[in-house]
Amino acid sequence: MDYATSDARQSALLIISRLRALLILPRVKPSKHFIFLSSTTSSLRQRNRQSEFEQSDWRRISRSPNTATLTIVDNDVVTASPPQLILEASGPDPNEAAAFDSILFLRDPFHVQGVASWLDLGPDRNTRVLVFVANLKLNQGETASAVMVHLVDNSNQSYDVTAEDVRVVPNFDLAQVTLRLPDNLAAGTCSVSVKAHSLVSNTGTIRIAP
């Protein structure tokens, strides 16, 4: 028997067994304390991630170039009053409009063309009539053309006449409306109404001379 060889083998086996012992990790069962720490660490990590997300989301919102638009809706219902044509209570007709010749300041009956030949009225000699209307105000930027005067003559012929001038009467809630009598307006009683901003006034009458 070769003792030298036997001793060498034993030494080799001893070294191998020690190496195996070093390579095999010990199986350690985690304690409850270790599990608690692990759960707390996981919860803290989750909270940190959530906090980082919220901060990142807030940065995205605060740095957003978009502009929010705030719309204020007025729910109050405001009903506009229609224009009110002023009538002459003391006239022969209870519905007679308070109307005057714009130059002579005379009451009706009106001639379609002015009779004051001593006045230089130019080529257009048609009579201008003033009527008075309550609840009539022009919006900012509007002109007299926003007001329409509707006439129906004694022959039942209708005319829509654009107002030539609209101005507020000082110290009164009234507007003075100037209209031009149409060329072919028939003599007799003529009904008058005023329309502005899609609202129509009451109807009055004026008299047209033959």
C-alpha positions as CSV (number, residue, x, y, z in Angstrom):
1,M,0.0,0.0,0.0
2,D,1.3,3.4,-0.9
3,Y,0.8,5.5,2.1
4,A,2.0,8.6,0.3
5,T,-0.7,8.3,-2.3
6,S,-3.3,7.6,0.4
7,D,-2.4,10.7,2.4
8,A,-2.5,12.7,-0.8
9,R,-6.0,11.5,-1.6
10,Q,-7.3,12.2,2.0
11,S,-5.8,15.7,1.8
12,A,-7.5,16.3,-1.5
13,L,-10.8,15.0,-0.2
14,L,-10.5,17.3,2.9
15,I,-9.8,20.3,0.7
16,I,-12.8,19.5,-1.6
17,S,-15.2,19.1,1.4
18,R,-14.0,22.4,2.8
19,L,-14.6,24.1,-0.6
20,R,-18.1,22.6,-0.7
21,A,-18.8,24.0,2.7
22,L,-17.7,27.4,1.6
23,L,-19.8,27.3,-1.6
24,I,-23.1,26.2,0.0
25,L,-24.9,29.3,1.4
26,P,-26.7,28.8,4.7
27,R,-30.5,28.7,4.6
28,V,-31.7,31.4,7.0
29,K,-35.4,31.7,7.7
30,P,-36.4,35.4,7.8
31,S,-37.7,36.6,11.1
32,K,-40.9,38.5,11.6
33,H,-38.8,41.6,12.3
34,F,-37.2,41.2,8.9
35,I,-40.5,40.8,7.1
36,F,-41.9,44.0,8.8
37,L,-38.9,46.0,7.7
38,S,-39.2,44.6,4.2
39,S,-42.9,45.6,4.0
40,T,-42.2,49.1,5.4
41,T,-39.4,49.6,2.9
42,S,-41.7,48.6,0.1
43,S,-44.5,50.9,1.3
44,L,-42.0,53.8,1.6
45,R,-40.7,53.1,-1.9
46,Q,-44.3,53.2,-3.2
47,R,-45.0,56.4,-1.5
48,N,-41.8,58.0,-2.7
49,R,-42.7,56.9,-6.3
50,Q,-46.2,58.3,-5.9
51,S,-44.8,61.6,-4.5
52,E,-42.3,61.7,-7.4
53,F,-45.1,61.1,-9.9
54,E,-47.3,63.9,-8.3
55,Q,-44.4,66.3,-8.3
56,S,-43.6,65.4,-11.9
57,D,-47.3,65.7,-12.9
58,W,-47.5,69.1,-11.1
59,R,-44.4,70.3,-13.0
60,R,-46.0,69.2,-16.3
61,I,-49.2,71.1,-15.4
62,S,-47.4,74.2,-14.1
63,R,-45.2,74.3,-17.2
64,S,-48.0,73.7,-19.6
65,P,-48.1,76.4,-22.3
66,N,-51.9,76.0,-22.7
67,T,-54.1,78.9,-21.5
68,A,-57.4,78.2,-19.8
69,T,-60.4,80.2,-20.8
70,L,-63.0,81.1,-18.2
71,T,-66.5,81.8,-19.6
72,I,-68.9,83.7,-17.4
73,V,-72.5,83.0,-18.4
74,D,-75.1,85.6,-17.4
75,N,-78.3,83.7,-16.7
76,D,-80.3,86.8,-16.0
77,V,-83.1,87.0,-18.6
78,V,-83.5,90.6,-19.8
79,T,-86.5,91.3,-22.0
80,A,-86.1,94.3,-24.2
81,S,-89.1,96.6,-24.4
82,P,-90.4,97.3,-27.9
83,P,-90.2,100.9,-29.1
84,Q,-93.3,103.0,-28.3
85,L,-94.6,105.5,-30.8
86,I,-95.8,108.6,-29.1
87,L,-99.5,109.4,-29.9
88,E,-101.3,112.8,-29.8
89,A,-104.0,112.4,-27.2
90,S,-105.8,115.7,-28.3
91,G,-105.9,114.9,-32.0
92,P,-109.0,114.1,-34.0
93,D,-107.9,110.4,-34.1
94,P,-107.0,108.8,-30.8
95,N,-104.2,106.9,-32.7
96,E,-102.8,109.9,-34.3
97,A,-99.0,110.1,-34.0
98,A,-97.3,113.2,-32.5
99,A,-95.6,114.3,-35.8
100,F,-94.3,117.5,-37.2
101,D,-92.9,118.9,-40.4
102,S,-89.1,118.9,-39.8
103,I,-88.7,122.4,-41.3
104,L,-91.9,124.3,-40.6
105,F,-92.7,122.4,-37.3
106,L,-96.3,122.2,-38.4
107,R,-98.8,119.4,-37.7
108,D,-100.4,117.2,-40.3
109,P,-101.7,117.0,-42.9
110,F,-98.4,116.8,-44.7
111,H,-97.7,117.4,-48.4
112,V,-95.5,114.8,-49.9
113,Q,-93.4,117.6,-51.4
114,G,-92.6,120.7,-49.4
115,V,-94.8,123.8,-50.2
116,A,-92.2,126.3,-48.9
117,S,-91.0,127.4,-52.3
118,W,-89.1,130.3,-50.7
119,L,-86.7,127.7,-49.1
120,D,-83.8,126.4,-51.2
121,L,-84.3,122.6,-50.4
122,G,-82.3,121.4,-53.3
123,P,-83.5,118.8,-55.8
124,D,-85.1,116.6,-53.2
125,R,-88.1,118.5,-52.0
126,N,-89.9,115.7,-50.3
127,T,-91.2,116.5,-46.8
128,R,-89.3,115.2,-43.8
129,V,-91.5,114.3,-40.9
130,L,-90.5,114.0,-37.2
131,V,-92.0,111.3,-35.0
132,F,-91.2,110.6,-31.4
133,V,-90.4,107.2,-30.0
134,A,-89.8,105.9,-26.5
135,N,-87.6,102.9,-25.6
136,L,-85.5,103.5,-28.7
137,K,-81.7,103.8,-28.3
138,L,-79.1,103.0,-30.9
139,N,-76.3,100.6,-29.9
140,Q,-72.7,101.8,-30.0
141,G,-71.6,102.2,-33.6
142,E,-75.1,102.0,-35.0
143,T,-76.5,104.7,-37.4
144,A,-80.0,105.9,-38.1
145,S,-80.2,103.2,-40.8
146,A,-80.8,100.7,-38.0
147,V,-84.3,102.1,-37.6
148,M,-87.0,101.4,-40.1
149,V,-90.3,103.2,-40.4
150,H,-93.2,101.2,-41.9
151,L,-95.9,103.2,-43.7
152,V,-99.3,102.0,-45.1
153,D,-101.1,104.7,-47.1
154,N,-104.7,105.2,-47.8
155,S,-104.4,102.9,-50.9
156,N,-103.1,100.1,-48.7
157,Q,-99.7,100.5,-50.3
158,S,-96.8,99.6,-47.9
159,Y,-93.5,101.4,-47.7
160,D,-90.4,100.6,-45.6
161,V,-88.6,103.8,-45.1
162,T,-85.1,104.0,-43.6
163,A,-84.8,106.7,-40.9
164,E,-82.6,109.6,-42.0
165,D,-81.8,110.7,-38.5
166,V,-82.3,109.4,-34.9
167,R,-81.3,111.5,-31.9
168,V,-82.2,111.5,-28.2
169,V,-84.4,114.3,-26.9
170,P,-82.5,115.9,-24.0
171,N,-84.0,115.3,-20.5
172,F,-86.6,112.8,-21.9
173,D,-86.6,109.1,-22.6
174,L,-87.5,109.8,-26.2
175,A,-85.8,109.6,-29.6
176,Q,-86.6,111.9,-32.4
177,V,-86.8,110.0,-35.7
178,T,-86.7,111.8,-39.1
179,L,-88.2,110.1,-42.1
180,R,-88.7,111.1,-45.7
181,L,-92.2,110.8,-47.2
182,P,-92.1,108.5,-50.2
183,D,-92.9,109.9,-53.7
184,N,-96.1,108.0,-54.4
185,L,-97.6,108.1,-50.9
186,A,-101.4,108.4,-51.4
187,A,-103.4,111.2,-49.8
188,G,-105.5,110.3,-46.8
189,T,-104.8,108.5,-43.5
190,C,-101.4,106.8,-43.4
191,S,-100.5,104.3,-40.6
192,V,-97.0,104.5,-39.1
193,S,-94.9,102.1,-37.0
194,V,-91.3,101.9,-36.1
195,K,-89.0,98.9,-36.1
196,A,-85.6,98.6,-34.4
197,H,-83.5,95.7,-33.3
198,S,-86.2,93.3,-34.5
199,L,-88.8,94.9,-32.3
200,V,-91.9,96.7,-33.7
201,S,-93.7,99.6,-32.1
202,N,-97.4,100.3,-31.8
203,T,-99.1,101.8,-34.8
204,G,-100.1,105.5,-35.1
205,T,-101.5,107.5,-38.0
206,I,-100.6,110.7,-39.9
207,R,-102.6,112.5,-42.5
208,I,-101.3,113.1,-46.0
209,A,-102.6,116.1,-47.9
210,P,-103.7,115.8,-51.6
